[in-house]
């Protein structure tokens, strides 16, 4: 069954992280060679190809914000996660490009 992907834009995500950061997990699904450029503060790095084998690391009771460079790969991951029963999944519209364009913080990622 197809469900539409829920999306947030960068300002909306920044506000939500300020308001309820404990209930939100940000997952960066870019490839390992892309992480040297940094990611959002607190983001967990799980490359897209690793998502199916690392599902046990994702908490279904939290909001999961899936990010990538432009928002395309993260949208695919959101669809996959919905098919696996995750209901509280959001795509960052425009990806890290939109986040960085607004001058929002970028830091070195947590371990892969």
C-alpha positions, -999 to +999 in steps of 0.1 A: +000+000+000+014+034-010+014+062+015+025+097+008+058+108+024+056+133+052+081+161+047+096+190+068+115+219+055+147+230+072+133+259+093+104+236+105+129+209+115+152+233+133+122+245+154+110+210+161+146+200+172+146+230+196+112+221+210+113+183+213+148+171+204+145+140+227+116+126+207+133+131+173+160+110+158+178+123+127+192+096+104+217+107+077+215+081+048+243+095+026+273+074+016+303+072+038+325+093+014+300+122+018+302+125+055+335+143+056+315+174+047+296+171+079+260+166+089+233+179+112+242+180+149+232+148+166+224+129+133+231+092+133+249+080+102+233+049+085+241+048+048+210+040+026+222+006+016+226-004+053+191+006+064+175-029+057+201-047+079+201-020+106+164-016+112+168-027+148+187+006+154+156+027+146+130+033+172+094+032+160+082+052+189+103+083+180+100+107+151+125+097+125+138+125+103+156+110+073+182+132+056+205+131+026+222+156+003+192+168-016+162+149-002+159+123-030+175+093-014+160+101+020+125+101+003+132+065-009+143+055+026+111+070+040+090+049+016+109+018+026+105+025+063+068+030+059+066-004+042+083-018+072+057-004+095+073+029+106+046+055+108+064+085+122+090+091+094+097+124+078+119+135+049+139+167+051+128+186+020+158+198+001+182+177+022+213+190+038+217+215+010+186+234+023+198+231+059+232+245+051+218+272+028+200+287+058+232+288+078+220+261+102+247+242+121+268+214+105+292+192+125+313+161+121+291+130+122+288+104+149+305+071+142+291+050+114 
